[in-house]
Amino acid sequence: FAFKMDLKSLVWYSPEQFEDNGYEIPTTMEDLIALSDQMVADGNTPWCIGVESGNATGWTATDWMEDLMLRTTSPENYDRWVSNDLPFNSPEVLNAMEVYGQFSRNDDYVAGGAASVATTFFGDAPKGLFTSPASCMMHRQASFIPAFFPKKGEEVANGEADFFYFPPYASKDLGNPVLGAGTLWTMTKDSPATRAFFEFMKEPSAHEAWMSQGTFLTAHKGVNLDAYATPALRKQGEILANATTFRFDASDLMPGAIGAGAFWSEMTAFANGQDAKTTADNIQAAWDAIK
């Protein structure tokens, strides 16, 4: 079962920049796109995006894809995509990729232009939120990313940085989906003691003890959210608790040759200008080759 969680459906921003420019937190994907367009009209750059990560280059693009799959098609189709019952080059997956491209391949939307996405280290990407003037207004990334901020996360505690939920489309009636990953407990050797330990780990108190330490986020819906050590963690806990759909990171669930192979490399090629259909066809061909 899931124990410690990373919440991925987050957009990070500078409250000062939003206040100075009169921007409001969007609650729908339509509003988020409209806000991005307004930022461009104001002479600002909406997004910082980077997918470079050494041998793992491309993984941040797969997270975008996963979040957008949950916002453009059903949870059942997401599950079928994970198992390849829904092929990578199906219309549903191609649509999510094209939507990602509307964000990442738009020179007006991305700090440094679309060509910079493939070569920008993912840990450097959010630093544009804190430059003067700001290089970008928003950055979509998981709950761990403050560790890569210039002050190693102090920005969240002192109000220089905050986050909001990566919103769903109002027009698609898919609820409030949340993407995540994390630490899973499994029983490698069955015994009465192990079963007793697992029963204890299911109790809210086992999670609340860790929640109070300041770095732990749980998916347990029975916990007292007041046990979280910081307002930011509590806010993330509320997003998890209010999710109508939760899905684990798809690339982590796919075969390694796909989720940590072709999916990464082909999304990097997509960042370098390869079209969506070729990208999807290539990933599907890699999957067909291992069946």
C-alpha positions as CSV (number, residue, x, y, z in Angstrom):
1,F,0.0,0.0,0.0
2,A,1.0,3.6,-0.5
3,F,2.7,5.3,2.5
4,K,4.8,8.4,1.7
5,M,3.5,10.4,-1.3
6,D,4.8,12.9,-3.8
7,L,2.0,15.0,-5.2
8,K,2.6,15.9,-8.8
9,S,-0.5,17.9,-9.9
10,L,0.9,21.3,-8.7
11,V,1.7,24.6,-10.3
12,W,4.3,26.8,-8.5
13,Y,4.3,30.6,-8.6
14,S,5.4,33.8,-6.9
15,P,2.6,35.4,-4.9
16,E,4.3,38.7,-5.2
17,Q,4.3,38.5,-9.0
18,F,0.7,37.4,-9.2
19,E,-0.3,40.3,-6.9
20,D,1.7,42.9,-8.7
21,N,0.2,41.9,-12.0
22,G,-3.3,41.4,-10.8
23,Y,-3.4,37.6,-11.6
24,E,-5.9,35.3,-9.9
25,I,-5.4,31.6,-9.2
26,P,-7.2,29.6,-12.0
27,T,-9.6,26.9,-11.0
28,T,-10.2,25.4,-14.4
29,M,-7.9,24.4,-17.3
30,E,-9.7,26.9,-19.4
31,D,-8.8,29.6,-16.9
32,L,-5.2,28.5,-16.8
33,I,-4.9,28.8,-20.5
34,A,-6.6,32.2,-20.5
35,L,-4.3,33.3,-17.7
36,S,-1.3,32.2,-19.8
37,D,-2.5,34.2,-22.7
38,Q,-3.1,37.2,-20.5
39,M,0.5,37.0,-19.2
40,V,1.8,36.9,-22.8
41,A,-0.4,40.0,-23.6
42,D,1.1,41.7,-20.6
43,G,4.7,41.1,-21.8
44,N,5.3,38.3,-19.3
45,T,6.3,34.7,-20.0
46,P,3.9,32.2,-18.4
47,W,6.0,29.0,-18.0
48,C,9.4,27.7,-17.1
49,I,9.8,24.1,-18.5
50,G,12.8,21.9,-18.5
51,V,13.1,18.2,-19.3
52,E,16.9,17.7,-19.1
53,S,17.9,15.2,-16.4
54,G,21.0,13.3,-17.5
55,N,20.3,9.7,-18.2
56,A,16.6,10.3,-17.2
57,T,16.1,13.3,-19.6
58,G,12.4,13.5,-20.6
59,W,10.8,12.3,-17.4
60,T,9.3,15.7,-16.6
61,A,7.5,15.7,-20.0
62,T,6.0,12.3,-19.1
63,D,4.6,13.8,-15.9
64,W,3.0,16.6,-18.0
65,M,1.5,13.9,-20.3
66,E,0.2,11.9,-17.3
67,D,-1.5,14.9,-15.7
68,L,-3.0,15.9,-19.0
69,M,-4.3,12.4,-19.7
70,L,-6.2,12.5,-16.4
71,R,-7.7,15.9,-17.5
72,T,-8.6,15.0,-21.1
73,T,-9.8,11.4,-20.9
74,S,-11.3,9.0,-18.4
75,P,-9.4,7.3,-15.5
76,E,-10.3,4.0,-17.2
77,N,-8.5,5.1,-20.4
78,Y,-5.5,6.1,-18.2
79,D,-5.4,2.6,-16.8
80,R,-5.7,1.1,-20.3
81,W,-2.9,3.4,-21.5
82,V,-0.7,2.1,-18.7
83,S,-1.2,-1.5,-19.8
84,N,-1.1,-0.6,-23.5
85,D,-4.6,-1.8,-24.1
86,L,-5.0,1.8,-25.2
87,P,-2.1,2.3,-27.6
88,F,0.3,5.2,-27.4
89,N,-0.8,6.4,-30.9
90,S,-4.5,6.3,-30.0
91,P,-6.5,9.6,-30.5
92,E,-6.8,10.0,-26.7
93,V,-3.0,9.9,-26.1
94,L,-2.2,12.0,-29.1
95,N,-4.7,14.6,-27.9
96,A,-2.9,14.8,-24.5
97,M,0.4,15.1,-26.3
98,E,-0.9,17.9,-28.5
99,V,-2.2,19.8,-25.4
100,Y,1.2,19.4,-23.7
101,G,2.7,20.9,-26.9
102,Q,0.4,23.9,-26.6
103,F,2.2,24.7,-23.4
104,S,5.7,23.5,-24.1
105,R,6.2,24.2,-27.9
106,N,4.8,27.8,-27.8
107,D,7.7,30.3,-27.9
108,D,5.5,32.9,-26.2
109,Y,4.7,30.6,-23.4
110,V,8.1,29.2,-22.4
111,A,11.1,31.1,-20.9
112,G,13.9,30.8,-23.3
113,G,11.6,29.7,-26.1
114,A,10.4,26.2,-26.9
115,A,13.9,25.2,-28.1
116,S,15.2,25.6,-24.5
117,V,12.9,22.9,-23.0
118,A,15.0,19.9,-24.0
119,T,18.3,21.4,-22.7
120,T,17.1,23.1,-19.5
121,F,17.9,21.0,-16.4
122,F,14.6,20.3,-14.6
123,G,16.0,21.5,-11.3
124,D,17.0,24.8,-12.8
125,A,13.7,25.5,-14.5
126,P,11.8,26.8,-11.5
127,K,14.5,29.3,-10.6
128,G,13.0,31.6,-13.3
129,L,10.2,32.3,-10.8
130,F,12.7,34.2,-8.6
131,T,14.8,36.2,-11.0
132,S,14.4,40.0,-11.2
133,P,12.5,40.5,-13.4
134,A,10.9,37.1,-13.3
135,S,11.8,34.9,-16.3
136,C,8.4,33.1,-15.9
137,M,5.2,33.2,-13.8
138,M,4.5,29.5,-13.3
139,H,6.1,26.1,-13.1
140,R,4.3,22.7,-13.1
141,Q,6.2,20.3,-10.9
142,A,5.7,17.9,-8.0
143,S,5.8,18.6,-4.3
144,F,9.6,17.9,-4.0
145,I,10.7,20.8,-6.3
146,P,11.3,23.4,-3.5
147,A,14.5,21.6,-2.7
148,F,15.8,23.0,-6.1
149,F,14.7,26.6,-5.4
150,P,17.6,29.1,-4.9
151,K,17.0,29.1,-1.1
152,K,16.3,25.3,-1.0
153,G,12.7,25.7,-0.1
154,E,12.8,28.6,2.3
155,E,10.8,30.5,-0.3
156,V,7.7,28.5,0.6
157,A,8.0,29.2,4.3
158,N,8.6,32.9,3.9
159,G,5.9,33.5,1.3
160,E,8.1,34.0,-1.8
161,A,6.6,30.9,-3.4
162,D,3.3,29.1,-3.3
163,F,1.4,26.5,-5.4
164,F,-2.0,25.8,-6.7
165,Y,-3.7,22.6,-7.9
166,F,-3.2,21.9,-11.6
167,P,-6.8,22.3,-12.6
168,P,-9.2,20.2,-14.6
169,Y,-11.2,21.2,-17.6
170,A,-14.6,22.6,-16.6
171,S,-16.0,21.3,-19.9
172,K,-15.0,17.6,-19.5
173,D,-16.6,16.6,-16.2
174,L,-13.7,14.5,-15.1
175,G,-13.8,15.7,-11.4
176,N,-10.6,16.6,-9.6
177,P,-7.9,14.1,-10.7
178,V,-4.6,14.0,-9.0
179,L,-1.3,12.5,-10.2
180,G,1.3,11.2,-7.7
181,A,4.0,8.8,-6.9
182,G,5.7,7.7,-3.7
183,T,6.8,4.9,-1.4
184,L,4.9,1.6,-1.4
185,W,5.0,-1.0,1.3
186,T,5.0,-4.6,0.3
187,M,5.3,-7.9,2.3
188,T,8.4,-9.8,1.2
189,K,7.9,-12.5,3.9
190,D,4.6,-13.4,5.4
191,S,4.5,-13.7,9.2
192,P,2.2,-12.8,12.1
193,A,4.6,-10.0,13.1
194,T,4.7,-8.6,9.6
195,R,0.9,-8.7,9.3
196,A,0.7,-6.9,12.7
197,F,3.1,-4.2,11.5
198,F,1.1,-3.7,8.3
199,E,-2.1,-3.4,10.4
200,F,-0.4,-0.7,12.5
201,M,0.8,1.1,9.4
202,K,-2.7,1.4,8.2
203,E,-3.7,3.4,11.3
204,P,-3.9,7.2,11.0
205,S,-1.7,7.6,14.0
206,A,1.2,5.8,12.2
207,H,1.0,8.4,9.5
208,E,0.4,11.4,11.8
209,A,3.6,10.7,13.6
210,W,5.5,11.2,10.4
211,M,3.3,14.1,9.3
212,S,4.5,16.1,12.3
213,Q,8.1,15.8,11.2
214,G,7.8,18.3,8.3
215,T,8.6,16.4,5.1
216,F,5.9,13.7,4.9
217,L,2.8,13.7,2.8
218,T,0.3,10.8,3.1
219,A,-2.6,9.6,0.9
220,H,-4.4,8.2,4.0
221,K,-7.8,9.8,4.0
222,G,-8.4,9.1,7.7
223,V,-5.7,11.3,9.1
224,N,-6.1,14.6,10.9
225,L,-4.8,17.2,8.5
226,D,-3.9,19.4,11.5
227,A,-1.0,17.0,12.2
228,Y,0.9,18.4,9.2
229,A,3.9,20.4,10.4
230,T,3.5,23.2,7.8
231,P,0.7,25.1,6.1
232,A,2.1,24.0,2.7
233,L,2.0,20.3,3.6
234,R,-1.6,20.7,4.9
235,K,-2.6,22.4,1.7
236,Q,-1.1,19.5,-0.3
237,G,-2.9,17.1,2.0
238,E,-6.2,18.8,1.3
239,I,-5.6,18.5,-2.5
240,L,-5.0,14.8,-2.0
241,A,-8.1,14.4,0.3
242,N,-10.3,16.3,-2.2
243,A,-9.2,14.2,-5.2
244,T,-12.0,12.4,-7.0
245,T,-9.5,10.3,-8.9
246,F,-5.9,9.4,-7.9
247,R,-3.5,7.7,-10.3
248,F,0.1,6.6,-9.8
249,D,2.7,7.9,-12.2
250,A,2.1,6.0,-15.5
251,S,5.7,5.8,-16.6
252,D,6.6,4.2,-13.3
253,L,4.0,1.5,-13.9
254,M,5.0,0.8,-17.5
255,P,7.7,-1.7,-18.5
256,G,11.1,-0.2,-17.9
257,A,11.9,-0.2,-21.6
258,I,8.9,2.1,-22.1
259,G,8.4,4.1,-18.9
260,A,12.1,4.7,-18.3
261,G,13.1,4.3,-22.0
262,A,11.2,5.1,-25.1
263,F,8.7,7.4,-23.3
264,W,11.5,9.5,-22.0
265,S,13.6,9.6,-25.2
266,E,10.7,10.2,-27.5
267,M,9.2,13.0,-25.4
268,T,12.7,14.6,-25.5
269,A,12.5,14.3,-29.3
270,F,9.1,15.9,-29.1
271,A,10.7,18.8,-27.2
272,N,13.2,19.1,-30.0
273,G,10.5,19.4,-32.7
274,Q,9.4,15.9,-33.6
275,D,5.7,15.8,-34.4
276,A,3.2,14.2,-32.0
277,K,2.2,11.3,-34.3
278,T,5.8,10.3,-35.0
279,T,6.5,10.5,-31.3
280,A,3.5,8.3,-30.4
281,D,4.2,5.9,-33.2
282,N,7.8,5.4,-32.1
283,I,6.8,4.7,-28.5
284,Q,4.1,2.3,-29.6
285,A,6.6,0.5,-31.9
286,A,9.0,0.1,-28.9
287,W,6.1,-1.4,-26.9
288,D,5.2,-3.7,-29.7
289,A,8.8,-4.9,-29.8
290,I,8.7,-6.2,-26.2
291,K,5.3,-7.9,-26.4
